[in-house]
Amino acid sequence: MKAPTLQRTEAPAGNVTSPFDFLPLHLETRTHVSTAVMCRHLGRRAQTARGWASREDGPLRPTRVHGRLAWPVADIRLLLGVAR
């Protein structure tokens, strides 16, 4: 029998140690997040987000930083209708 695994939903005390650590949107203090974090908030796959970025036709526009996509938290909040 396989032992159950625990999934981490929040970083301790708001200290994000990895780009894959997930904070609820109302606790997010960063201005931009990675593709993985943005997709977790929106319930989309990373492939979809990369398509939005390359075609520039999605509901969000990322910023490119050293070849990586950075998604604005403020725009994610607006899209989801979440107040800060």
N, CA, C and O atoms as a Maestro MAE file, in Angstrom:
{
 s_m_m2io_version
 :::
 2.0.0
}

f_m_ct {
 s_m_title
 :::
 protein
 m_atom[336] {
  # First column is atom index #
  i_m_mmod_type
  r_m_x_coord
  r_m_y_coord
  r_m_z_coord
  i_m_residue_number
  s_m_chain_name
  s_m_pdb_residue_name
  s_m_pdb_atom_name
  i_m_atomic_number
  :::
  1 25 0.845 -1.178 0.000 1 A "MET " " N  " 7
  2 3 0.000 0.000 0.000 1 A "MET " " CA " 6
  3 2 0.885 1.234 0.000 1 A "MET " " C  " 6
  4 15 1.851 1.322 0.758 1 A "MET " " O  " 8
  5 25 0.547 2.176 -0.851 2 A "LYS " " N  " 7
  6 3 1.348 3.380 -0.986 2 A "LYS " " CA " 6
  7 2 0.971 4.391 0.100 2 A "LYS " " C  " 6
  8 15 -0.208 4.614 0.375 2 A "LYS " " O  " 8
  9 25 1.981 4.991 0.705 3 A "ALA " " N  " 7
  10 3 1.746 5.983 1.759 3 A "ALA " " CA " 6
  11 2 1.193 7.260 1.140 3 A "ALA " " C  " 6
  12 15 1.622 7.651 0.054 3 A "ALA " " O  " 8
  13 25 0.250 7.918 1.809 4 A "PRO " " N  " 7
  14 3 -0.294 9.164 1.273 4 A "PRO " " CA " 6
  15 2 0.776 10.249 1.266 4 A "PRO " " C  " 6
  16 15 1.656 10.277 2.127 4 A "PRO " " O  " 8
  17 25 0.689 11.129 0.296 5 A "THR " " N  " 7
  18 3 1.633 12.240 0.223 5 A "THR " " CA " 6
  19 2 0.911 13.529 0.579 5 A "THR " " C  " 6
  20 15 -0.283 13.683 0.325 5 A "THR " " O  " 8
  21 25 1.643 14.433 1.160 6 A "LEU " " N  " 7
  22 3 1.090 15.732 1.516 6 A "LEU " " CA " 6
  23 2 1.495 16.750 0.470 6 A "LEU " " C  " 6
  24 15 2.641 16.771 0.021 6 A "LEU " " O  " 8
  25 25 0.559 17.586 0.087 7 A "GLN " " N  " 7
  26 3 0.874 18.649 -0.850 7 A "GLN " " CA " 6
  27 2 0.909 19.969 -0.106 7 A "GLN " " C  " 6
  28 15 0.028 20.275 0.697 7 A "GLN " " O  " 8
  29 25 1.919 20.726 -0.383 8 A "ARG " " N  " 7
  30 3 2.091 22.008 0.277 8 A "ARG " " CA " 6
  31 2 1.258 23.053 -0.437 8 A "ARG " " C  " 6
  32 15 1.354 23.196 -1.656 8 A "ARG " " O  " 8
  33 25 0.445 23.781 0.302 9 A "THR " " N  " 7
  34 3 -0.407 24.791 -0.315 9 A "THR " " CA " 6
  35 2 0.065 26.202 -0.025 9 A "THR " " C  " 6
  36 15 -0.253 27.122 -0.780 9 A "THR " " O  " 8
  37 25 0.806 26.393 1.036 10 A "GLU " " N  " 7
  38 3 1.303 27.722 1.366 10 A "GLU " " CA " 6
  39 2 2.742 27.632 1.849 10 A "GLU " " C  " 6
  40 15 3.137 26.668 2.506 10 A "GLU " " O  " 8
  41 25 3.509 28.649 1.513 11 A "ALA " " N  " 7
  42 3 4.866 28.726 2.038 11 A "ALA " " CA " 6
  43 2 4.797 29.259 3.461 11 A "ALA " " C  " 6
  44 15 3.914 30.060 3.769 11 A "ALA " " O  " 8
  45 25 5.692 28.843 4.326 12 A "PRO " " N  " 7
  46 3 5.637 29.320 5.705 12 A "PRO " " CA " 6
  47 2 5.920 30.811 5.811 12 A "PRO " " C  " 6
  48 15 6.889 31.311 5.240 12 A "PRO " " O  " 8
  49 25 5.077 31.508 6.536 13 A "ALA " " N  " 7
  50 3 5.243 32.930 6.848 13 A "ALA " " CA " 6
  51 2 5.479 33.789 5.611 13 A "ALA " " C  " 6
  52 15 6.209 34.778 5.679 13 A "ALA " " O  " 8
  53 25 4.876 33.431 4.489 14 A "GLY " " N  " 7
  54 3 5.009 34.241 3.292 14 A "GLY " " CA " 6
  55 2 6.376 34.173 2.637 14 A "GLY " " C  " 6
  56 15 6.658 34.945 1.721 14 A "GLY " " O  " 8
  57 25 7.227 33.270 3.085 15 A "ASN " " N  " 7
  58 3 8.565 33.144 2.537 15 A "ASN " " CA " 6
  59 2 8.533 32.122 1.403 15 A "ASN " " C  " 6
  60 15 8.457 30.918 1.649 15 A "ASN " " O  " 8
  61 25 8.591 32.598 0.173 16 A "VAL " " N  " 7
  62 3 8.531 31.697 -0.974 16 A "VAL " " CA " 6
  63 2 9.944 31.245 -1.290 16 A "VAL " " C  " 6
  64 15 10.826 32.064 -1.550 16 A "VAL " " O  " 8
  65 25 10.152 29.945 -1.267 17 A "THR " " N  " 7
  66 3 11.489 29.407 -1.460 17 A "THR " " CA " 6
  67 2 11.701 28.826 -2.845 17 A "THR " " C  " 6
  68 15 12.843 28.590 -3.240 17 A "THR " " O  " 8
  69 25 10.645 28.593 -3.584 18 A "SER " " N  " 7
  70 3 10.740 27.986 -4.903 18 A "SER " " CA " 6
  71 2 9.683 28.612 -5.800 18 A "SER " " C  " 6
  72 15 8.629 29.027 -5.317 18 A "SER " " O  " 8
  73 25 9.951 28.684 -7.105 19 A "PRO " " N  " 7
  74 3 8.933 29.245 -7.991 19 A "PRO " " CA " 6
  75 2 7.667 28.409 -8.041 19 A "PRO " " C  " 6
  76 15 6.645 28.869 -8.551 19 A "PRO " " O  " 8
  77 25 7.717 27.174 -7.512 20 A "PHE " " N  " 7
  78 3 6.538 26.318 -7.523 20 A "PHE " " CA " 6
  79 2 5.758 26.361 -6.220 20 A "PHE " " C  " 6
  80 15 4.705 25.733 -6.108 20 A "PHE " " O  " 8
  81 25 6.265 27.103 -5.222 21 A "ASP " " N  " 7
  82 3 5.492 27.274 -3.994 21 A "ASP " " CA " 6
  83 2 4.253 28.098 -4.317 21 A "ASP " " C  " 6
  84 15 4.316 29.067 -5.074 21 A "ASP " " O  " 8
  85 25 3.160 27.712 -3.749 22 A "PHE " " N  " 7
  86 3 1.889 28.344 -4.079 22 A "PHE " " CA " 6
  87 2 1.344 29.095 -2.878 22 A "PHE " " C  " 6
  88 15 1.174 28.531 -1.798 22 A "PHE " " O  " 8
  89 25 1.073 30.372 -3.084 23 A "LEU " " N  " 7
  90 3 0.404 31.183 -2.079 23 A "LEU " " CA " 6
  91 2 -0.983 31.517 -2.594 23 A "LEU " " C  " 6
  92 15 -1.146 31.745 -3.793 23 A "LEU " " O  " 8
  93 25 -1.978 31.554 -1.735 24 A "PRO " " N  " 7
  94 3 -3.274 32.039 -2.189 24 A "PRO " " CA " 6
  95 2 -3.119 33.467 -2.723 24 A "PRO " " C  " 6
  96 15 -2.277 34.229 -2.248 24 A "PRO " " O  " 8
  97 25 -3.920 33.809 -3.689 25 A "LEU " " N  " 7
  98 3 -3.769 35.094 -4.373 25 A "LEU " " CA " 6
  99 2 -3.863 36.283 -3.432 25 A "LEU " " C  " 6
  100 15 -3.182 37.287 -3.645 25 A "LEU " " O  " 8
  101 25 -4.685 36.194 -2.404 26 A "HIS " " N  " 7
  102 3 -4.827 37.325 -1.492 26 A "HIS " " CA " 6
  103 2 -3.594 37.509 -0.595 26 A "HIS " " C  " 6
  104 15 -3.440 38.559 0.028 26 A "HIS " " O  " 8
  105 25 -2.716 36.500 -0.522 27 A "LEU " " N  " 7
  106 3 -1.489 36.612 0.264 27 A "LEU " " CA " 6
  107 2 -0.255 36.892 -0.591 27 A "LEU " " C  " 6
  108 15 0.829 37.121 -0.054 27 A "LEU " " O  " 8
  109 25 -0.408 36.877 -1.895 28 A "GLU " " N  " 7
  110 3 0.721 37.047 -2.804 28 A "GLU " " CA " 6
  111 2 1.275 38.463 -2.710 28 A "GLU " " C  " 6
  112 15 0.536 39.434 -2.870 28 A "GLU " " O  " 8
  113 25 2.589 38.583 -2.448 29 A "THR " " N  " 7
  114 3 3.217 39.897 -2.321 29 A "THR " " CA " 6
  115 2 4.113 40.234 -3.508 29 A "THR " " C  " 6
  116 15 4.528 41.382 -3.663 29 A "THR " " O  " 8
  117 25 4.411 39.251 -4.342 30 A "ARG " " N  " 7
  118 3 5.247 39.514 -5.518 30 A "ARG " " CA " 6
  119 2 4.452 40.283 -6.565 30 A "ARG " " C  " 6
  120 15 3.228 40.167 -6.622 30 A "ARG " " O  " 8
  121 25 5.135 41.063 -7.390 31 A "THR " " N  " 7
  122 3 4.465 41.791 -8.461 31 A "THR " " CA " 6
  123 2 4.221 40.905 -9.673 31 A "THR " " C  " 6
  124 15 3.255 41.111 -10.408 31 A "THR " " O  " 8
  125 25 5.090 39.917 -9.890 32 A "HIS " " N  " 7
  126 3 4.975 38.987 -11.005 32 A "HIS " " CA " 6
  127 2 5.247 37.575 -10.498 32 A "HIS " " C  " 6
  128 15 6.008 37.372 -9.553 32 A "HIS " " O  " 8
  129 25 4.611 36.609 -11.146 33 A "VAL " " N  " 7
  130 3 4.805 35.207 -10.761 33 A "VAL " " CA " 6
  131 2 5.176 34.392 -11.989 33 A "VAL " " C  " 6
  132 15 5.019 34.838 -13.126 33 A "VAL " " O  " 8
  133 25 5.667 33.201 -11.737 34 A "SER " " N  " 7
  134 3 6.067 32.295 -12.822 34 A "SER " " CA " 6
  135 2 4.833 31.751 -13.549 34 A "SER " " C  " 6
  136 15 3.698 31.911 -13.100 34 A "SER " " O  " 8
  137 25 5.093 31.121 -14.658 35 A "THR " " N  " 7
  138 3 4.015 30.497 -15.431 35 A "THR " " CA " 6
  139 2 3.311 29.420 -14.617 35 A "THR " " C  " 6
  140 15 2.086 29.313 -14.660 35 A "THR " " O  " 8
  141 25 4.069 28.627 -13.881 36 A "ALA " " N  " 7
  142 3 3.470 27.552 -13.084 36 A "ALA " " CA " 6
  143 2 2.508 28.105 -12.034 36 A "ALA " " C  " 6
  144 15 1.426 27.555 -11.829 36 A "ALA " " O  " 8
  145 25 2.896 29.177 -11.379 37 A "VAL " " N  " 7
  146 3 2.044 29.771 -10.343 37 A "VAL " " CA " 6
  147 2 0.807 30.402 -10.981 37 A "VAL " " C  " 6
  148 15 -0.305 30.225 -10.485 37 A "VAL " " O  " 8
  149 25 0.997 31.135 -12.078 38 A "MET " " N  " 7
  150 3 -0.146 31.753 -12.756 38 A "MET " " CA " 6
  151 2 -1.142 30.696 -13.198 38 A "MET " " C  " 6
  152 15 -2.349 30.874 -13.039 38 A "MET " " O  " 8
  153 25 -0.644 29.593 -13.753 39 A "CYS " " N  " 7
  154 3 -1.528 28.523 -14.216 39 A "CYS " " CA " 6
  155 2 -2.278 27.877 -13.062 39 A "CYS " " C  " 6
  156 15 -3.430 27.474 -13.222 39 A "CYS " " O  " 8
  157 25 -1.654 27.776 -11.928 40 A "ARG " " N  " 7
  158 3 -2.336 27.205 -10.757 40 A "ARG " " CA " 6
  159 2 -3.493 28.096 -10.330 40 A "ARG " " C  " 6
  160 15 -4.563 27.605 -9.971 40 A "ARG " " O  " 8
  161 25 -3.274 29.411 -10.370 41 A "HIS " " N  " 7
  162 3 -4.353 30.341 -10.005 41 A "HIS " " CA " 6
  163 2 -5.510 30.276 -10.994 41 A "HIS " " C  " 6
  164 15 -6.674 30.318 -10.594 41 A "HIS " " O  " 8
  165 25 -5.198 30.175 -12.278 42 A "LEU " " N  " 7
  166 3 -6.242 30.216 -13.302 42 A "LEU " " CA " 6
  167 2 -6.784 28.848 -13.687 42 A "LEU " " C  " 6
  168 15 -7.773 28.752 -14.414 42 A "LEU " " O  " 8
  169 25 -6.146 27.797 -13.207 43 A "GLY " " N  " 7
  170 3 -6.613 26.458 -13.564 43 A "GLY " " CA " 6
  171 2 -6.353 26.121 -15.020 43 A "GLY " " C  " 6
  172 15 -7.161 25.450 -15.662 43 A "GLY " " O  " 8
  173 25 -5.229 26.585 -15.540 44 A "ARG " " N  " 7
  174 3 -4.847 26.315 -16.924 44 A "ARG " " CA " 6
  175 2 -3.527 25.555 -16.950 44 A "ARG " " C  " 6
  176 15 -2.815 25.506 -15.947 44 A "ARG " " O  " 8
  177 25 -3.204 24.970 -18.080 45 A "ARG " " N  " 7
  178 3 -1.934 24.276 -18.244 45 A "ARG " " CA " 6
  179 2 -0.875 25.256 -18.725 45 A "ARG " " C  " 6
  180 15 -1.193 26.266 -19.354 45 A "ARG " " O  " 8
  181 25 0.380 24.956 -18.430 46 A "ALA " " N  " 7
  182 3 1.491 25.825 -18.833 46 A "ALA " " CA " 6
  183 2 1.555 25.962 -20.353 46 A "ALA " " C  " 6
  184 15 1.925 27.018 -20.868 46 A "ALA " " O  " 8
  185 25 1.204 24.921 -21.055 47 A "GLN " " N  " 7
  186 3 1.206 24.966 -22.514 47 A "GLN " " CA " 6
  187 2 0.234 26.028 -23.025 47 A "GLN " " C  " 6
  188 15 0.528 26.716 -24.003 47 A "GLN " " O  " 8
  189 25 -0.910 26.164 -22.378 48 A "THR " " N  " 7
  190 3 -1.885 27.186 -22.750 48 A "THR " " CA " 6
  191 2 -1.301 28.575 -22.526 48 A "THR " " C  " 6
  192 15 -1.436 29.453 -23.379 48 A "THR " " O  " 8
  193 25 -0.658 28.774 -21.393 49 A "ALA " " N  " 7
  194 3 -0.074 30.080 -21.077 49 A "ALA " " CA " 6
  195 2 1.031 30.439 -22.066 49 A "ALA " " C  " 6
  196 15 1.130 31.587 -22.501 49 A "ALA " " O  " 8
  197 25 1.858 29.461 -22.420 50 A "ARG " " N  " 7
  198 3 2.919 29.743 -23.398 50 A "ARG " " CA " 6
  199 2 2.321 30.101 -24.749 50 A "ARG " " C  " 6
  200 15 2.868 30.936 -25.469 50 A "ARG " " O  " 8
  201 25 1.213 29.481 -25.096 51 A "GLY " " N  " 7
  202 3 0.523 29.835 -26.335 51 A "GLY " " CA " 6
  203 2 0.002 31.263 -26.297 51 A "GLY " " C  " 6
  204 15 0.136 32.001 -27.273 51 A "GLY " " O  " 8
  205 25 -0.596 31.657 -25.167 52 A "TRP " " N  " 7
  206 3 -1.057 33.050 -25.016 52 A "TRP " " CA " 6
  207 2 0.097 34.018 -25.208 52 A "TRP " " C  " 6
  208 15 -0.045 35.046 -25.869 52 A "TRP " " O  " 8
  209 25 1.242 33.681 -24.623 53 A "ALA " " N  " 7
  210 3 2.402 34.568 -24.692 53 A "ALA " " CA " 6
  211 2 2.947 34.665 -26.115 53 A "ALA " " C  " 6
  212 15 3.287 35.756 -26.572 53 A "ALA " " O  " 8
  213 25 3.031 33.549 -26.810 54 A "SER " " N  " 7
  214 3 3.616 33.579 -28.152 54 A "SER " " CA " 6
  215 2 2.682 34.209 -29.174 54 A "SER " " C  " 6
  216 15 3.133 34.917 -30.075 54 A "SER " " O  " 8
  217 25 1.387 33.958 -29.043 55 A "ARG " " N  " 7
  218 3 0.427 34.538 -29.989 55 A "ARG " " CA " 6
  219 2 -0.054 35.918 -29.571 55 A "ARG " " C  " 6
  220 15 -0.647 36.645 -30.368 55 A "ARG " " O  " 8
  221 25 0.203 36.275 -28.319 56 A "GLU " " N  " 7
  222 3 -0.250 37.544 -27.741 56 A "GLU " " CA " 6
  223 2 -1.757 37.728 -27.904 56 A "GLU " " C  " 6
  224 15 -2.228 38.802 -28.280 56 A "GLU " " O  " 8
  225 25 -2.505 36.660 -27.613 57 A "ASP " " N  " 7
  226 3 -3.957 36.728 -27.766 57 A "ASP " " CA " 6
  227 2 -4.721 36.286 -26.524 57 A "ASP " " C  " 6
  228 15 -5.942 36.134 -26.571 57 A "ASP " " O  " 8
  229 25 -4.022 36.081 -25.423 58 A "GLY " " N  " 7
  230 3 -4.679 35.603 -24.210 58 A "GLY " " CA " 6
  231 2 -5.206 36.737 -23.352 58 A "GLY " " C  " 6
  232 15 -5.023 37.909 -23.682 58 A "GLY " " O  " 8
  233 25 -5.853 36.396 -22.263 59 A "PRO " " N  " 7
  234 3 -6.405 37.412 -21.366 59 A "PRO " " CA " 6
  235 2 -5.336 38.141 -20.549 59 A "PRO " " C  " 6
  236 15 -5.611 39.189 -19.965 59 A "PRO " " O  " 8
  237 25 -4.116 37.592 -20.504 60 A "LEU " " N  " 7
  238 3 -3.011 38.208 -19.772 60 A "LEU " " CA " 6
  239 2 -1.816 38.358 -20.692 60 A "LEU " " C  " 6
  240 15 -1.620 37.563 -21.611 60 A "LEU " " O  " 8
  241 25 -1.020 39.387 -20.437 61 A "ARG " " N  " 7
  242 3 0.222 39.599 -21.194 61 A "ARG " " CA " 6
  243 2 1.401 39.481 -20.241 61 A "ARG " " C  " 6
  244 15 1.498 40.251 -19.285 61 A "ARG " " O  " 8
  245 25 2.284 38.547 -20.479 62 A "PRO " " N  " 7
  246 3 3.439 38.407 -19.596 62 A "PRO " " CA " 6
  247 2 4.546 39.394 -19.957 62 A "PRO " " C  " 6
  248 15 4.572 39.967 -21.047 62 A "PRO " " O  " 8
  249 25 5.442 39.567 -19.019 63 A "THR " " N  " 7
  250 3 6.678 40.297 -19.246 63 A "THR " " CA " 6
  251 2 7.760 39.247 -19.410 63 A "THR " " C  " 6
  252 15 7.757 38.234 -18.710 63 A "THR " " O  " 8
  253 25 8.666 39.478 -20.311 64 A "ARG " " N  " 7
  254 3 9.758 38.528 -20.505 64 A "ARG " " CA " 6
  255 2 10.990 39.024 -19.762 64 A "ARG " " C  " 6
  256 15 11.450 40.144 -19.984 64 A "ARG " " O  " 8
  257 25 11.519 38.186 -18.883 65 A "VAL " " N  " 7
  258 3 12.694 38.520 -18.092 65 A "VAL " " CA " 6
  259 2 13.742 37.444 -18.332 65 A "VAL " " C  " 6
  260 15 13.579 36.305 -17.895 65 A "VAL " " O  " 8
  261 25 14.800 37.795 -19.015 66 A "HIS " " N  " 7
  262 3 15.876 36.851 -19.330 66 A "HIS " " CA " 6
  263 2 15.333 35.575 -19.971 66 A "HIS " " C  " 6
  264 15 15.748 34.469 -19.625 66 A "HIS " " O  " 8
  265 25 14.417 35.740 -20.891 67 A "GLY " " N  " 7
  266 3 13.871 34.601 -21.619 67 A "GLY " " CA " 6
  267 2 12.762 33.838 -20.909 67 A "GLY " " C  " 6
  268 15 12.232 32.867 -21.449 67 A "GLY " " O  " 8
  269 25 12.414 34.262 -19.721 68 A "ARG " " N  " 7
  270 3 11.334 33.590 -18.975 68 A "ARG " " CA " 6
  271 2 10.108 34.498 -18.920 68 A "ARG " " C  " 6
  272 15 10.215 35.720 -19.024 68 A "ARG " " O  " 8
  273 25 8.955 33.881 -18.757 69 A "LEU " " N  " 7
  274 3 7.709 34.642 -18.674 69 A "LEU " " CA " 6
  275 2 7.408 34.984 -17.226 69 A "LEU " " C  " 6
  276 15 7.496 34.133 -16.341 69 A "LEU " " O  " 8
  277 25 7.053 36.237 -16.996 70 A "ALA " " N  " 7
  278 3 6.643 36.696 -15.666 70 A "ALA " " CA " 6
  279 2 5.255 37.306 -15.820 70 A "ALA " " C  " 6
  280 15 5.059 38.230 -16.609 70 A "ALA " " O  " 8
  281 25 4.301 36.787 -15.069 71 A "TRP " " N  " 7
  282 3 2.901 37.177 -15.208 71 A "TRP " " CA " 6
  283 2 2.527 38.151 -14.099 71 A "TRP " " C  " 6
  284 15 2.759 37.848 -12.929 71 A "TRP " " O  " 8
  285 25 1.954 39.318 -14.424 72 A "PRO " " N  " 7
  286 3 1.613 40.324 -13.406 72 A "PRO " " CA " 6
  287 2 0.491 39.856 -12.474 72 A "PRO " " C  " 6
  288 15 -0.583 39.456 -12.924 72 A "PRO " " O  " 8
  289 25 0.759 39.914 -11.195 73 A "VAL " " N  " 7
  290 3 -0.216 39.497 -10.186 73 A "VAL " " CA " 6
  291 2 -1.450 40.394 -10.227 73 A "VAL " " C  " 6
  292 15 -2.571 39.911 -10.065 73 A "VAL " " O  " 8
  293 25 -1.254 41.688 -10.442 74 A "ALA " " N  " 7
  294 3 -2.387 42.624 -10.498 74 A "ALA " " CA " 6
  295 2 -3.359 42.229 -11.615 74 A "ALA " " C  " 6
  296 15 -4.574 42.303 -11.433 74 A "ALA " " O  " 8
  297 25 -2.831 41.814 -12.761 75 A "ASP " " N  " 7
  298 3 -3.695 41.401 -13.869 75 A "ASP " " CA " 6
  299 2 -4.419 40.088 -13.563 75 A "ASP " " C  " 6
  300 15 -5.568 39.905 -13.964 75 A "ASP " " O  " 8
  301 25 -3.752 39.179 -12.859 76 A "ILE " " N  " 7
  302 3 -4.399 37.927 -12.452 76 A "ILE " " CA " 6
  303 2 -5.562 38.240 -11.513 76 A "ILE " " C  " 6
  304 15 -6.647 37.674 -11.645 76 A "ILE " " O  " 8
  305 25 -5.325 39.143 -10.568 77 A "ARG " " N  " 7
  306 3 -6.397 39.538 -9.641 77 A "ARG " " CA " 6
  307 2 -7.574 40.160 -10.390 77 A "ARG " " C  " 6
  308 15 -8.728 39.843 -10.102 77 A "ARG " " O  " 8
  309 25 -7.290 41.038 -11.345 78 A "LEU " " N  " 7
  310 3 -8.369 41.661 -12.132 78 A "LEU " " CA " 6
  311 2 -9.160 40.610 -12.900 78 A "LEU " " C  " 6
  312 15 -10.390 40.643 -12.919 78 A "LEU " " O  " 8
  313 25 -8.456 39.683 -13.529 79 A "LEU " " N  " 7
  314 3 -9.121 38.654 -14.302 79 A "LEU " " CA " 6
  315 2 -10.035 37.785 -13.446 79 A "LEU " " C  " 6
  316 15 -11.118 37.393 -13.879 79 A "LEU " " O  " 8
  317 25 -9.593 37.491 -12.238 80 A "LEU " " N  " 7
  318 3 -10.382 36.643 -11.343 80 A "LEU " " CA " 6
  319 2 -11.366 37.430 -10.482 80 A "LEU " " C  " 6
  320 15 -12.210 36.840 -9.807 80 A "LEU " " O  " 8
  321 25 -11.261 38.752 -10.501 81 A "GLY " " N  " 7
  322 3 -12.152 39.572 -9.689 81 A "GLY " " CA " 6
  323 2 -11.858 39.494 -8.213 81 A "GLY " " C  " 6
  324 15 -12.765 39.559 -7.383 81 A "GLY " " O  " 8
  325 25 -10.571 39.354 -7.882 82 A "VAL " " N  " 7
  326 3 -10.142 39.239 -6.486 82 A "VAL " " CA " 6
  327 2 -9.577 40.574 -6.028 82 A "VAL " " C  " 6
  328 15 -8.666 41.115 -6.655 82 A "VAL " " O  " 8
  329 25 -10.114 41.106 -4.942 83 A "ALA " " N  " 7
  330 3 -9.606 42.363 -4.398 83 A "ALA " " CA " 6
  331 2 -8.366 42.081 -3.563 83 A "ALA " " C  " 6
  332 15 -8.220 41.000 -2.992 83 A "ALA " " O  " 8
  333 25 -7.514 43.023 -3.501 84 A "ARG " " N  " 7
  334 3 -6.293 42.859 -2.698 84 A "ARG " " CA " 6
  335 2 -6.599 43.000 -1.251 84 A "ARG " " C  " 6
  336 15 -5.701 42.894 -0.416 84 A "ARG " " O  " 8
  :::
 }
 m_bond[335] {
  # First column is bond index #
  i_m_from
  i_m_to
  i_m_order
  :::
  1 1 2 1
  2 2 3 1
  3 3 4 2
  4 3 5 1
  5 5 6 1
  6 6 7 1
  7 7 8 2
  8 7 9 1
  9 9 10 1
  10 10 11 1
  11 11 12 2
  12 11 13 1
  13 13 14 1
  14 14 15 1
  15 15 16 2
  16 15 17 1
  17 17 18 1
  18 18 19 1
  19 19 20 2
  20 19 21 1
  21 21 22 1
  22 22 23 1
  23 23 24 2
  24 23 25 1
  25 25 26 1
  26 26 27 1
  27 27 28 2
  28 27 29 1
  29 29 30 1
  30 30 31 1
  31 31 32 2
  32 31 33 1
  33 33 34 1
  34 34 35 1
  35 35 36 2
  36 35 37 1
  37 37 38 1
  38 38 39 1
  39 39 40 2
  40 39 41 1
  41 41 42 1
  42 42 43 1
  43 43 44 2
  44 43 45 1
  45 45 46 1
  46 46 47 1
  47 47 48 2
  48 47 49 1
  49 49 50 1
  50 50 51 1
  51 51 52 2
  52 51 53 1
  53 53 54 1
  54 54 55 1
  55 55 56 2
  56 55 57 1
  57 57 58 1
  58 58 59 1
  59 59 60 2
  60 59 61 1
  61 61 62 1
  62 62 63 1
  63 63 64 2
  64 63 65 1
  65 65 66 1
  66 66 67 1
  67 67 68 2
  68 67 69 1
  69 69 70 1
  70 70 71 1
  71 71 72 2
  72 71 73 1
  73 73 74 1
  74 74 75 1
  75 75 76 2
  76 75 77 1
  77 77 78 1
  78 78 79 1
  79 79 80 2
  80 79 81 1
  81 81 82 1
  82 82 83 1
  83 83 84 2
  84 83 85 1
  85 85 86 1
  86 86 87 1
  87 87 88 2
  88 87 89 1
  89 89 90 1
  90 90 91 1
  91 91 92 2
  92 91 93 1
  93 93 94 1
  94 94 95 1
  95 95 96 2
  96 95 97 1
  97 97 98 1
  98 98 99 1
  99 99 100 2
  100 99 101 1
  101 101 102 1
  102 102 103 1
  103 103 104 2
  104 103 105 1
  105 105 106 1
  106 106 107 1
  107 107 108 2
  108 107 109 1
  109 109 110 1
  110 110 111 1
  111 111 112 2
  112 111 113 1
  113 113 114 1
  114 114 115 1
  115 115 116 2
  116 115 117 1
  117 117 118 1
  118 118 119 1
  119 119 120 2
  120 119 121 1
  121 121 122 1
  122 122 123 1
  123 123 124 2
  124 123 125 1
  125 125 126 1
  126 126 127 1
  127 127 128 2
  128 127 129 1
  129 129 130 1
  130 130 131 1
  131 131 132 2
  132 131 133 1
  133 133 134 1
  134 134 135 1
  135 135 136 2
  136 135 137 1
  137 137 138 1
  138 138 139 1
  139 139 140 2
  140 139 141 1
  141 141 142 1
  142 142 143 1
  143 143 144 2
  144 143 145 1
  145 145 146 1
  146 146 147 1
  147 147 148 2
  148 147 149 1
  149 149 150 1
  150 150 151 1
  151 151 152 2
  152 151 153 1
  153 153 154 1
  154 154 155 1
  155 155 156 2
  156 155 157 1
  157 157 158 1
  158 158 159 1
  159 159 160 2
  160 159 161 1
  161 161 162 1
  162 162 163 1
  163 163 164 2
  164 163 165 1
  165 165 166 1
  166 166 167 1
  167 167 168 2
  168 167 169 1
  169 169 170 1
  170 170 171 1
  171 171 172 2
  172 171 173 1
  173 173 174 1
  174 174 175 1
  175 175 176 2
  176 175 177 1
  177 177 178 1
  178 178 179 1
  179 179 180 2
  180 179 181 1
  181 181 182 1
  182 182 183 1
  183 183 184 2
  184 183 185 1
  185 185 186 1
  186 186 187 1
  187 187 188 2
  188 187 189 1
  189 189 190 1
  190 190 191 1
  191 191 192 2
  192 191 193 1
  193 193 194 1
  194 194 195 1
  195 195 196 2
  196 195 197 1
  197 197 198 1
  198 198 199 1
  199 199 200 2
  200 199 201 1
  201 201 202 1
  202 202 203 1
  203 203 204 2
  204 203 205 1
  205 205 206 1
  206 206 207 1
  207 207 208 2
  208 207 209 1
  209 209 210 1
  210 210 211 1
  211 211 212 2
  212 211 213 1
  213 213 214 1
  214 214 215 1
  215 215 216 2
  216 215 217 1
  217 217 218 1
  218 218 219 1
  219 219 220 2
  220 219 221 1
  221 221 222 1
  222 222 223 1
  223 223 224 2
  224 223 225 1
  225 225 226 1
  226 226 227 1
  227 227 228 2
  228 227 229 1
  229 229 230 1
  230 230 231 1
  231 231 232 2
  232 231 233 1
  233 233 234 1
  234 234 235 1
  235 235 236 2
  236 235 237 1
  237 237 238 1
  238 238 239 1
  239 239 240 2
  240 239 241 1
  241 241 242 1
  242 242 243 1
  243 243 244 2
  244 243 245 1
  245 245 246 1
  246 246 247 1
  247 247 248 2
  248 247 249 1
  249 249 250 1
  250 250 251 1
  251 251 252 2
  252 251 253 1
  253 253 254 1
  254 254 255 1
  255 255 256 2
  256 255 257 1
  257 257 258 1
  258 258 259 1
  259 259 260 2
  260 259 261 1
  261 261 262 1
  262 262 263 1
  263 263 264 2
  264 263 265 1
  265 265 266 1
  266 266 267 1
  267 267 268 2
  268 267 269 1
  269 269 270 1
  270 270 271 1
  271 271 272 2
  272 271 273 1
  273 273 274 1
  274 274 275 1
  275 275 276 2
  276 275 277 1
  277 277 278 1
  278 278 279 1
  279 279 280 2
  280 279 281 1
  281 281 282 1
  282 282 283 1
  283 283 284 2
  284 283 285 1
  285 285 286 1
  286 286 287 1
  287 287 288 2
  288 287 289 1
  289 289 290 1
  290 290 291 1
  291 291 292 2
  292 291 293 1
  293 293 294 1
  294 294 295 1
  295 295 296 2
  296 295 297 1
  297 297 298 1
  298 298 299 1
  299 299 300 2
  300 299 301 1
  301 301 302 1
  302 302 303 1
  303 303 304 2
  304 303 305 1
  305 305 306 1
  306 306 307 1
  307 307 308 2
  308 307 309 1
  309 309 310 1
  310 310 311 1
  311 311 312 2
  312 311 313 1
  313 313 314 1
  314 314 315 1
  315 315 316 2
  316 315 317 1
  317 317 318 1
  318 318 319 1
  319 319 320 2
  320 319 321 1
  321 321 322 1
  322 322 323 1
  323 323 324 2
  324 323 325 1
  325 325 326 1
  326 326 327 1
  327 327 328 2
  328 327 329 1
  329 329 330 1
  330 330 331 1
  331 331 332 2
  332 331 333 1
  333 333 334 1
  334 334 335 1
  335 335 336 2
  :::
 }
}
